[in-house]
């Protein structure tokens, strides 16, 4: 059916996540840290997993660009354990549990 709002539409959510990530990277390493530590990590369990993964993916893509500000790679290395351990690993573990429960 038709999505009830832009937030329930995966394409719209992915586009929003891309904008949030691009804006964060364009503003520099401090904003990347702010996005990860003040938004993604604390709220990953209350947001749809798709949105968390999408913004994380877009953050990585934006940081790979040659136009990323100085200090971006260093900031990503510093944040990688929080993103992988506190955010992506639990989402993947939940997905595996749900898959095993269905099978």
C-alpha positions as CSV (number, residue, x, y, z in Angstrom):
1,X,0.0,0.0,0.0
2,X,0.8,3.6,0.2
3,X,3.1,4.7,3.0
4,X,1.4,6.7,5.7
5,X,4.2,9.2,6.0
6,X,7.7,9.9,4.6
7,X,9.1,8.3,7.7
8,X,7.4,5.0,6.8
9,X,8.7,5.1,3.3
10,X,12.1,3.3,3.0
11,X,13.1,5.3,0.0
12,X,12.3,8.6,1.7
13,X,14.1,7.5,4.9
14,X,17.2,6.4,3.0
15,X,17.3,9.8,1.2
16,X,16.9,11.6,4.5
17,X,19.8,9.5,6.0
18,X,22.0,10.4,3.0
19,X,21.3,14.1,3.6
20,X,22.0,13.9,7.3
21,X,25.3,12.0,6.7
22,X,26.4,14.3,3.9
23,X,25.7,17.4,6.1
24,X,27.6,15.9,9.0
25,X,30.7,15.1,6.9
26,X,30.7,18.5,5.2
27,X,30.7,20.2,8.6
28,X,33.8,18.3,9.7
29,X,35.0,15.7,12.1
30,X,33.4,17.2,15.2
31,X,30.0,17.0,13.5
32,X,30.6,13.4,12.5
33,X,31.4,12.6,16.1
34,X,28.2,14.5,17.2
35,X,26.1,12.5,14.7
36,X,27.5,9.1,15.9
37,X,27.8,9.7,19.6
38,X,24.8,11.9,20.2
39,X,22.4,10.5,17.8
40,X,23.2,7.1,16.3
41,X,24.7,5.3,19.4
42,X,22.1,6.5,22.0
43,X,19.1,6.0,19.8
44,X,19.9,2.9,17.7
45,X,17.5,0.7,19.7
46,X,14.6,3.2,19.3
47,X,14.9,3.9,15.6
48,X,14.1,1.5,12.8
49,X,17.1,-0.6,12.1
50,X,16.9,0.4,8.4
51,X,17.4,4.0,9.3
52,X,20.3,3.3,11.6
53,X,22.1,1.2,9.0
54,X,21.3,3.6,6.2
55,X,22.7,6.7,8.0
56,X,25.8,4.6,9.0
57,X,26.3,3.4,5.4
58,X,25.9,7.0,4.0
59,X,28.3,8.3,6.6
60,X,30.9,5.8,5.5
61,X,30.3,6.6,1.8
62,X,30.6,10.4,2.4
63,X,33.8,9.9,4.4
64,X,35.4,8.0,1.6
65,X,35.1,11.0,-0.7
66,X,38.2,13.0,-1.6
67,X,36.3,16.1,-0.5
68,X,35.9,15.0,3.1
69,X,37.5,17.5,5.5
70,X,40.9,17.0,7.1
71,X,40.7,14.8,10.1
72,X,37.8,12.8,8.9
73,X,39.7,9.5,8.6
74,X,41.1,9.9,12.1
75,X,37.7,10.6,13.5
76,X,36.2,7.5,11.8
77,X,38.9,5.3,13.3
78,X,38.2,6.7,16.7
79,X,34.4,6.1,16.3
80,X,34.6,2.7,14.6
81,X,34.4,0.6,17.8
82,X,31.3,2.4,19.0
83,X,29.6,2.1,15.6
84,X,30.5,-1.6,15.1
85,X,30.2,-2.8,18.7
86,X,27.3,-0.8,20.0
87,X,25.2,-0.3,16.9
88,X,25.8,-2.6,13.9
89,X,26.6,-5.8,15.9
90,X,23.4,-5.8,17.9
91,X,21.3,-5.1,14.8
92,X,23.0,-8.0,13.0
93,X,22.5,-10.3,16.0
94,X,18.8,-9.4,16.1
95,X,18.5,-10.1,12.4
96,X,20.1,-13.5,12.9
97,X,17.8,-14.3,15.8
98,X,14.7,-13.3,13.9
99,X,15.9,-15.4,10.9
100,X,16.5,-18.4,13.0
101,X,13.1,-18.1,14.7
102,X,11.4,-18.0,11.3
103,X,13.3,-21.0,9.9
